[in-house]
Amino acid sequence: MSQDLVINLGQQALWLAVQVAAPMMGLALAVGLVVSILQATTQINEQTLAFAPKVLAVLGALVFFGPWMLTSLLNFTVRLLGNLGAYVR
């Protein structure tokens, strides 16, 4: 197993991790921004008001994007394990 192959596999794994996490992180960021603007305009400083909508948004994103995320992870795993013989050489 060469260094280039290990680096390539690591890059693929990191890129997949970014792709899988991006929908949930983006939605949490957007909801957090909206809640922060709402808190700034109304001067409400309740911490649970900032936390609860983000949790619900991330759970909704997980339900909506979950099948795609699982398919992406399974495809990567199948491809990795399918080429395991070539990687060992």
Backbone as XML, in Angstrom:
<?xml version="1.0"?>
<chain id="A" units="angstrom">
  <residue number="1" name="MET">
    <atom name="N" x="0.857" y="-1.171" z="0.000"/>
    <atom name="CA" x="0.000" y="0.000" z="0.000"/>
    <atom name="C" x="0.906" y="1.237" z="0.000"/>
  </residue>
  <residue number="2" name="SER">
    <atom name="N" x="0.781" y="2.012" z="-1.049"/>
    <atom name="CA" x="1.667" y="3.159" z="-1.190"/>
    <atom name="C" x="1.131" y="4.363" z="-0.412"/>
  </residue>
  <residue number="3" name="GLN">
    <atom name="N" x="2.010" y="5.322" z="-0.229"/>
    <atom name="CA" x="1.617" y="6.535" z="0.480"/>
    <atom name="C" x="0.574" y="7.325" z="-0.291"/>
  </residue>
  <residue number="4" name="ASP">
    <atom name="N" x="0.684" y="7.341" z="-1.605"/>
    <atom name="CA" x="-0.289" y="8.059" z="-2.427"/>
    <atom name="C" x="-1.687" y="7.468" z="-2.274"/>
  </residue>
  <residue number="5" name="LEU">
    <atom name="N" x="-1.767" y="6.163" z="-2.202"/>
    <atom name="CA" x="-3.059" y="5.502" z="-2.040"/>
    <atom name="C" x="-3.667" y="5.816" z="-0.675"/>
  </residue>
  <residue number="6" name="VAL">
    <atom name="N" x="-2.842" y="5.815" z="0.354"/>
    <atom name="CA" x="-3.334" y="6.130" z="1.698"/>
    <atom name="C" x="-3.808" y="7.582" z="1.763"/>
  </residue>
  <residue number="7" name="ILE">
    <atom name="N" x="-3.056" y="8.479" z="1.170"/>
    <atom name="CA" x="-3.445" y="9.893" z="1.156"/>
    <atom name="C" x="-4.736" y="10.077" z="0.365"/>
  </residue>
  <residue number="8" name="ASN">
    <atom name="N" x="-4.857" y="9.391" z="-0.769"/>
    <atom name="CA" x="-6.066" y="9.486" z="-1.577"/>
    <atom name="C" x="-7.284" y="8.957" z="-0.815"/>
  </residue>
  <residue number="9" name="LEU">
    <atom name="N" x="-7.132" y="7.833" z="-0.143"/>
    <atom name="CA" x="-8.238" y="7.288" z="0.649"/>
    <atom name="C" x="-8.617" y="8.228" z="1.788"/>
  </residue>
  <residue number="10" name="GLY">
    <atom name="N" x="-7.623" y="8.812" z="2.424"/>
    <atom name="CA" x="-7.900" y="9.775" z="3.488"/>
    <atom name="C" x="-8.630" y="11.001" z="2.966"/>
  </residue>
  <residue number="11" name="GLN">
    <atom name="N" x="-8.218" y="11.498" z="1.810"/>
    <atom name="CA" x="-8.890" y="12.650" z="1.212"/>
    <atom name="C" x="-10.335" y="12.321" z="0.858"/>
  </residue>
  <residue number="12" name="GLN">
    <atom name="N" x="-10.555" y="11.137" z="0.302"/>
    <atom name="CA" x="-11.917" y="10.723" z="-0.033"/>
    <atom name="C" x="-12.781" y="10.610" z="1.222"/>
  </residue>
  <residue number="13" name="ALA">
    <atom name="N" x="-12.218" y="10.054" z="2.279"/>
    <atom name="CA" x="-12.979" y="9.894" z="3.522"/>
    <atom name="C" x="-13.310" y="11.253" z="4.142"/>
  </residue>
  <residue number="14" name="LEU">
    <atom name="N" x="-12.349" y="12.167" z="4.135"/>
    <atom name="CA" x="-12.614" y="13.499" z="4.684"/>
    <atom name="C" x="-13.635" y="14.265" z="3.845"/>
  </residue>
  <residue number="15" name="TRP">
    <atom name="N" x="-13.535" y="14.153" z="2.524"/>
    <atom name="CA" x="-14.495" y="14.837" z="1.655"/>
    <atom name="C" x="-15.900" y="14.273" z="1.862"/>
  </residue>
  <residue number="16" name="LEU">
    <atom name="N" x="-15.994" y="12.959" z="2.029"/>
    <atom name="CA" x="-17.300" y="12.342" z="2.296"/>
    <atom name="C" x="-17.852" y="12.814" z="3.637"/>
  </residue>
  <residue number="17" name="ALA">
    <atom name="N" x="-16.994" y="12.932" z="4.633"/>
    <atom name="CA" x="-17.439" y="13.422" z="5.943"/>
    <atom name="C" x="-17.958" y="14.847" z="5.840"/>
  </residue>
  <residue number="18" name="VAL">
    <atom name="N" x="-17.295" y="15.681" z="5.051"/>
    <atom name="CA" x="-17.756" y="17.063" z="4.850"/>
    <atom name="C" x="-19.099" y="17.072" z="4.130"/>
  </residue>
  <residue number="19" name="GLN">
    <atom name="N" x="-19.222" y="16.260" z="3.084"/>
    <atom name="CA" x="-20.475" y="16.205" z="2.330"/>
    <atom name="C" x="-21.636" y="15.710" z="3.186"/>
  </residue>
  <residue number="20" name="VAL">
    <atom name="N" x="-21.386" y="14.732" z="4.022"/>
    <atom name="CA" x="-22.456" y="14.162" z="4.846"/>
    <atom name="C" x="-22.859" y="15.137" z="5.955"/>
  </residue>
  <residue number="21" name="ALA">
    <atom name="N" x="-21.905" y="15.860" z="6.511"/>
    <atom name="CA" x="-22.210" y="16.777" z="7.609"/>
    <atom name="C" x="-22.737" y="18.124" z="7.139"/>
  </residue>
  <residue number="22" name="ALA">
    <atom name="N" x="-22.480" y="18.497" z="5.895"/>
    <atom name="CA" x="-22.830" y="19.831" z="5.398"/>
    <atom name="C" x="-24.316" y="20.178" z="5.490"/>
  </residue>
  <residue number="23" name="PRO">
    <atom name="N" x="-25.239" y="19.298" z="5.122"/>
    <atom name="CA" x="-26.652" y="19.693" z="5.219"/>
    <atom name="C" x="-27.095" y="20.021" z="6.641"/>
  </residue>
  <residue number="24" name="MET">
    <atom name="N" x="-26.680" y="19.213" z="7.586"/>
    <atom name="CA" x="-27.076" y="19.462" z="8.975"/>
    <atom name="C" x="-26.399" y="20.703" z="9.534"/>
  </residue>
  <residue number="25" name="MET">
    <atom name="N" x="-25.119" y="20.876" z="9.220"/>
    <atom name="CA" x="-24.406" y="22.052" z="9.714"/>
    <atom name="C" x="-24.944" y="23.333" z="9.082"/>
  </residue>
  <residue number="26" name="GLY">
    <atom name="N" x="-25.226" y="23.281" z="7.800"/>
    <atom name="CA" x="-25.769" y="24.453" z="7.118"/>
    <atom name="C" x="-27.126" y="24.853" z="7.655"/>
  </residue>
  <residue number="27" name="LEU">
    <atom name="N" x="-27.985" y="23.875" z="7.885"/>
    <atom name="CA" x="-29.308" y="24.166" z="8.427"/>
    <atom name="C" x="-29.209" y="24.687" z="9.854"/>
  </residue>
  <residue number="28" name="ALA">
    <atom name="N" x="-28.328" y="24.119" z="10.663"/>
    <atom name="CA" x="-28.138" y="24.617" z="12.025"/>
    <atom name="C" x="-27.598" y="26.042" z="12.011"/>
  </residue>
  <residue number="29" name="LEU">
    <atom name="N" x="-26.716" y="26.338" z="11.076"/>
    <atom name="CA" x="-26.186" y="27.689" z="10.945"/>
    <atom name="C" x="-27.281" y="28.676" z="10.556"/>
  </residue>
  <residue number="30" name="ALA">
    <atom name="N" x="-28.110" y="28.304" z="9.593"/>
    <atom name="CA" x="-29.183" y="29.192" z="9.147"/>
    <atom name="C" x="-30.209" y="29.434" z="10.250"/>
  </residue>
  <residue number="31" name="VAL">
    <atom name="N" x="-30.605" y="28.377" z="10.943"/>
    <atom name="CA" x="-31.574" y="28.524" z="12.032"/>
    <atom name="C" x="-30.968" y="29.341" z="13.169"/>
  </residue>
  <residue number="32" name="GLY">
    <atom name="N" x="-29.704" y="29.121" z="13.482"/>
    <atom name="CA" x="-29.036" y="29.901" z="14.521"/>
    <atom name="C" x="-28.971" y="31.374" z="14.175"/>
  </residue>
  <residue number="33" name="LEU">
    <atom name="N" x="-28.731" y="31.677" z="12.900"/>
    <atom name="CA" x="-28.688" y="33.065" z="12.469"/>
    <atom name="C" x="-30.061" y="33.727" z="12.600"/>
  </residue>
  <residue number="34" name="VAL">
    <atom name="N" x="-31.091" y="33.021" z="12.182"/>
    <atom name="CA" x="-32.451" y="33.569" z="12.283"/>
    <atom name="C" x="-32.836" y="33.789" z="13.741"/>
  </residue>
  <residue number="35" name="VAL">
    <atom name="N" x="-32.526" y="32.820" z="14.589"/>
    <atom name="CA" x="-32.860" y="32.953" z="16.009"/>
    <atom name="C" x="-32.057" y="34.086" z="16.643"/>
  </residue>
  <residue number="36" name="SER">
    <atom name="N" x="-30.798" y="34.230" z="16.265"/>
    <atom name="CA" x="-29.980" y="35.319" z="16.806"/>
    <atom name="C" x="-30.516" y="36.684" z="16.394"/>
  </residue>
  <residue number="37" name="ILE">
    <atom name="N" x="-30.939" y="36.804" z="15.146"/>
    <atom name="CA" x="-31.537" y="38.069" z="14.698"/>
    <atom name="C" x="-32.826" y="38.335" z="15.459"/>
  </residue>
  <residue number="38" name="LEU">
    <atom name="N" x="-33.630" y="37.287" z="15.648"/>
    <atom name="CA" x="-34.870" y="37.432" z="16.416"/>
    <atom name="C" x="-34.588" y="37.857" z="17.858"/>
  </residue>
  <residue number="39" name="GLN">
    <atom name="N" x="-33.584" y="37.249" z="18.462"/>
    <atom name="CA" x="-33.232" y="37.612" z="19.834"/>
    <atom name="C" x="-32.687" y="39.040" z="19.912"/>
  </residue>
  <residue number="40" name="ALA">
    <atom name="N" x="-31.927" y="39.450" z="18.926"/>
    <atom name="CA" x="-31.375" y="40.798" z="18.947"/>
    <atom name="C" x="-32.461" y="41.849" z="18.768"/>
  </residue>
  <residue number="41" name="THR">
    <atom name="N" x="-33.443" y="41.563" z="17.927"/>
    <atom name="CA" x="-34.497" y="42.553" z="17.692"/>
    <atom name="C" x="-35.479" y="42.624" z="18.850"/>
  </residue>
  <residue number="42" name="THR">
    <atom name="N" x="-35.728" y="41.504" z="19.515"/>
    <atom name="CA" x="-36.689" y="41.505" z="20.625"/>
    <atom name="C" x="-36.017" y="41.626" z="21.985"/>
  </residue>
  <residue number="43" name="GLN">
    <atom name="N" x="-34.697" y="41.567" z="22.031"/>
    <atom name="CA" x="-33.907" y="41.643" z="23.257"/>
    <atom name="C" x="-34.274" y="40.544" z="24.257"/>
  </residue>
  <residue number="44" name="ILE">
    <atom name="N" x="-34.575" y="39.366" z="23.724"/>
    <atom name="CA" x="-34.817" y="38.187" z="24.564"/>
    <atom name="C" x="-33.501" y="37.412" z="24.619"/>
  </residue>
  <residue number="45" name="ASN">
    <atom name="N" x="-33.006" y="37.168" z="25.811"/>
    <atom name="CA" x="-31.729" y="36.472" z="25.965"/>
    <atom name="C" x="-31.914" y="35.108" z="26.608"/>
  </residue>
  <residue number="46" name="GLU">
    <atom name="N" x="-32.864" y="34.369" z="26.157"/>
    <atom name="CA" x="-33.110" y="33.022" z="26.680"/>
    <atom name="C" x="-32.233" y="32.027" z="25.922"/>
  </residue>
  <residue number="47" name="GLN">
    <atom name="N" x="-31.429" y="31.258" z="26.657"/>
    <atom name="CA" x="-30.497" y="30.329" z="26.023"/>
    <atom name="C" x="-31.206" y="29.154" z="25.349"/>
  </residue>
  <residue number="48" name="THR">
    <atom name="N" x="-32.301" y="28.693" z="25.936"/>
    <atom name="CA" x="-33.004" y="27.568" z="25.328"/>
    <atom name="C" x="-33.655" y="27.975" z="24.014"/>
  </residue>
  <residue number="49" name="LEU">
    <atom name="N" x="-33.961" y="29.248" z="23.851"/>
    <atom name="CA" x="-34.538" y="29.714" z="22.597"/>
    <atom name="C" x="-33.519" y="29.587" z="21.465"/>
  </residue>
  <residue number="50" name="ALA">
    <atom name="N" x="-32.260" y="29.686" z="21.770"/>
    <atom name="CA" x="-31.225" y="29.532" z="20.751"/>
    <atom name="C" x="-30.898" y="28.059" z="20.502"/>
  </residue>
  <residue number="51" name="PHE">
    <atom name="N" x="-31.090" y="27.215" z="21.492"/>
    <atom name="CA" x="-30.679" y="25.819" z="21.400"/>
    <atom name="C" x="-31.758" y="24.924" z="20.803"/>
  </residue>
  <residue number="52" name="ALA">
    <atom name="N" x="-32.976" y="25.029" z="21.269"/>
    <atom name="CA" x="-34.045" y="24.108" z="20.864"/>
    <atom name="C" x="-34.349" y="24.147" z="19.370"/>
  </residue>
  <residue number="53" name="PRO">
    <atom name="N" x="-34.471" y="25.309" z="18.719"/>
    <atom name="CA" x="-34.757" y="25.288" z="17.278"/>
    <atom name="C" x="-33.633" y="24.652" z="16.457"/>
  </residue>
  <residue number="54" name="LYS">
    <atom name="N" x="-32.390" y="24.826" z="16.897"/>
    <atom name="CA" x="-31.281" y="24.213" z="16.170"/>
    <atom name="C" x="-31.339" y="22.694" z="16.276"/>
  </residue>
  <residue number="55" name="VAL">
    <atom name="N" x="-31.673" y="22.201" z="17.454"/>
    <atom name="CA" x="-31.786" y="20.751" z="17.630"/>
    <atom name="C" x="-32.896" y="20.200" z="16.746"/>
  </residue>
  <residue number="56" name="LEU">
    <atom name="N" x="-34.022" y="20.879" z="16.725"/>
    <atom name="CA" x="-35.136" y="20.427" z="15.889"/>
    <atom name="C" x="-34.777" y="20.505" z="14.406"/>
  </residue>
  <residue number="57" name="ALA">
    <atom name="N" x="-34.061" y="21.540" z="14.002"/>
    <atom name="CA" x="-33.645" y="21.666" z="12.602"/>
    <atom name="C" x="-32.673" y="20.563" z="12.202"/>
  </residue>
  <residue number="58" name="VAL">
    <atom name="N" x="-31.745" y="20.237" z="13.089"/>
    <atom name="CA" x="-30.789" y="19.169" z="12.788"/>
    <atom name="C" x="-31.499" y="17.824" z="12.730"/>
  </residue>
  <residue number="59" name="LEU">
    <atom name="N" x="-32.447" y="17.585" z="13.616"/>
    <atom name="CA" x="-33.210" y="16.339" z="13.560"/>
    <atom name="C" x="-34.028" y="16.260" z="12.277"/>
  </residue>
  <residue number="60" name="GLY">
    <atom name="N" x="-34.629" y="17.376" z="11.872"/>
    <atom name="CA" x="-35.371" y="17.398" z="10.613"/>
    <atom name="C" x="-34.464" y="17.144" z="9.422"/>
  </residue>
  <residue number="61" name="ALA">
    <atom name="N" x="-33.273" y="17.733" z="9.437"/>
    <atom name="CA" x="-32.313" y="17.502" z="8.360"/>
    <atom name="C" x="-31.856" y="16.056" z="8.334"/>
  </residue>
  <residue number="62" name="LEU">
    <atom name="N" x="-31.703" y="15.466" z="9.509"/>
    <atom name="CA" x="-31.306" y="14.062" z="9.584"/>
    <atom name="C" x="-32.389" y="13.163" z="8.995"/>
  </residue>
  <residue number="63" name="VAL">
    <atom name="N" x="-33.638" y="13.468" z="9.272"/>
    <atom name="CA" x="-34.743" y="12.681" z="8.709"/>
    <atom name="C" x="-34.815" y="12.870" z="7.196"/>
  </residue>
  <residue number="64" name="PHE">
    <atom name="N" x="-34.660" y="14.114" z="6.747"/>
    <atom name="CA" x="-34.790" y="14.413" z="5.318"/>
    <atom name="C" x="-33.587" y="13.910" z="4.516"/>
  </residue>
  <residue number="65" name="PHE">
    <atom name="N" x="-32.371" y="14.179" z="5.000"/>
    <atom name="CA" x="-31.158" y="13.809" z="4.270"/>
    <atom name="C" x="-30.590" y="12.459" z="4.691"/>
  </residue>
  <residue number="66" name="GLY">
    <atom name="N" x="-31.185" y="11.809" z="5.685"/>
    <atom name="CA" x="-30.673" y="10.545" z="6.199"/>
    <atom name="C" x="-30.485" y="9.460" z="5.155"/>
  </residue>
  <residue number="67" name="PRO">
    <atom name="N" x="-31.487" y="9.208" z="4.313"/>
    <atom name="CA" x="-31.291" y="8.156" z="3.300"/>
    <atom name="C" x="-30.129" y="8.443" z="2.344"/>
  </residue>
  <residue number="68" name="TRP">
    <atom name="N" x="-29.997" y="9.695" z="1.933"/>
    <atom name="CA" x="-28.881" y="10.053" z="1.054"/>
    <atom name="C" x="-27.549" y="9.883" z="1.775"/>
  </residue>
  <residue number="69" name="MET">
    <atom name="N" x="-27.498" y="10.300" z="3.030"/>
    <atom name="CA" x="-26.273" y="10.183" z="3.808"/>
    <atom name="C" x="-25.884" y="8.714" z="3.976"/>
  </residue>
  <residue number="70" name="LEU">
    <atom name="N" x="-26.865" y="7.872" z="4.296"/>
    <atom name="CA" x="-26.601" y="6.445" z="4.479"/>
    <atom name="C" x="-26.140" y="5.809" z="3.183"/>
  </residue>
  <residue number="71" name="THR">
    <atom name="N" x="-26.762" y="6.180" z="2.070"/>
    <atom name="CA" x="-26.360" y="5.647" z="0.771"/>
    <atom name="C" x="-24.936" y="6.056" z="0.428"/>
  </residue>
  <residue number="72" name="SER">
    <atom name="N" x="-24.590" y="7.300" z="0.685"/>
    <atom name="CA" x="-23.226" y="7.766" z="0.403"/>
    <atom name="C" x="-22.203" y="7.009" z="1.239"/>
  </residue>
  <residue number="73" name="LEU">
    <atom name="N" x="-22.483" y="6.844" z="2.515"/>
    <atom name="CA" x="-21.554" y="6.116" z="3.387"/>
    <atom name="C" x="-21.448" y="4.642" z="3.000"/>
  </residue>
  <residue number="74" name="LEU">
    <atom name="N" x="-22.579" y="4.031" z="2.644"/>
    <atom name="CA" x="-22.543" y="2.628" z="2.232"/>
    <atom name="C" x="-21.792" y="2.444" z="0.918"/>
  </residue>
  <residue number="75" name="ASN">
    <atom name="N" x="-21.981" y="3.358" z="-0.038"/>
    <atom name="CA" x="-21.246" y="3.267" z="-1.304"/>
    <atom name="C" x="-19.746" y="3.380" z="-1.078"/>
  </residue>
  <residue number="76" name="PHE">
    <atom name="N" x="-19.336" y="4.292" z="-0.217"/>
    <atom name="CA" x="-17.916" y="4.431" z="0.078"/>
    <atom name="C" x="-17.377" y="3.167" z="0.746"/>
  </residue>
  <residue number="77" name="THR">
    <atom name="N" x="-18.125" y="2.621" z="1.689"/>
    <atom name="CA" x="-17.687" y="1.421" z="2.393"/>
    <atom name="C" x="-17.610" y="0.225" z="1.460"/>
  </residue>
  <residue number="78" name="VAL">
    <atom name="N" x="-18.611" y="0.064" z="0.600"/>
    <atom name="CA" x="-18.602" y="-1.062" z="-0.344"/>
    <atom name="C" x="-17.433" y="-0.933" z="-1.309"/>
  </residue>
  <residue number="79" name="ARG">
    <atom name="N" x="-17.189" y="0.289" z="-1.795"/>
    <atom name="CA" x="-16.063" y="0.521" z="-2.701"/>
    <atom name="C" x="-14.736" y="0.249" z="-1.988"/>
  </residue>
  <residue number="80" name="LEU">
    <atom name="N" x="-14.630" y="0.672" z="-0.728"/>
    <atom name="CA" x="-13.405" y="0.458" z="0.032"/>
    <atom name="C" x="-13.157" y="-1.022" z="0.276"/>
  </residue>
  <residue number="81" name="LEU">
    <atom name="N" x="-14.184" y="-1.726" z="0.726"/>
    <atom name="CA" x="-14.019" y="-3.153" z="1.012"/>
    <atom name="C" x="-13.911" y="-3.984" z="-0.263"/>
  </residue>
  <residue number="82" name="GLY">
    <atom name="N" x="-14.540" y="-3.526" z="-1.337"/>
    <atom name="CA" x="-14.437" y="-4.252" z="-2.611"/>
    <atom name="C" x="-13.045" y="-4.185" z="-3.199"/>
  </residue>
  <residue number="83" name="ASN">
    <atom name="N" x="-12.328" y="-3.130" z="-2.947"/>
    <atom name="CA" x="-10.968" y="-2.967" z="-3.450"/>
    <atom name="C" x="-9.912" y="-3.329" z="-2.425"/>
  </residue>
  <residue number="84" name="LEU">
    <atom name="N" x="-10.314" y="-3.987" z="-1.359"/>
    <atom name="CA" x="-9.392" y="-4.292" z="-0.277"/>
    <atom name="C" x="-8.227" y="-5.160" z="-0.755"/>
  </residue>
  <residue number="85" name="GLY">
    <atom name="N" x="-8.499" y="-6.085" z="-1.657"/>
    <atom name="CA" x="-7.414" y="-6.928" z="-2.191"/>
    <atom name="C" x="-6.368" y="-6.121" z="-2.931"/>
  </residue>
  <residue number="86" name="ALA">
    <atom name="N" x="-6.812" y="-5.119" z="-3.663"/>
    <atom name="CA" x="-5.862" y="-4.264" z="-4.391"/>
    <atom name="C" x="-5.084" y="-3.361" z="-3.436"/>
  </residue>
  <residue number="87" name="TYR">
    <atom name="N" x="-5.697" y="-2.989" z="-2.336"/>
    <atom name="CA" x="-5.023" y="-2.117" z="-1.381"/>
    <atom name="C" x="-3.923" y="-2.853" z="-0.612"/>
  </residue>
  <residue number="88" name="VAL">
    <atom name="N" x="-4.103" y="-4.132" z="-0.401"/>
    <atom name="CA" x="-3.141" y="-4.898" z="0.395"/>
    <atom name="C" x="-1.859" y="-5.124" z="-0.405"/>
  </residue>
  <residue number="89" name="ARG">
    <atom name="N" x="-1.980" y="-5.226" z="-1.709"/>
    <atom name="CA" x="-0.789" y="-5.492" z="-2.536"/>
    <atom name="C" x="0.197" y="-4.378" z="-2.503"/>
  </residue>
</chain>
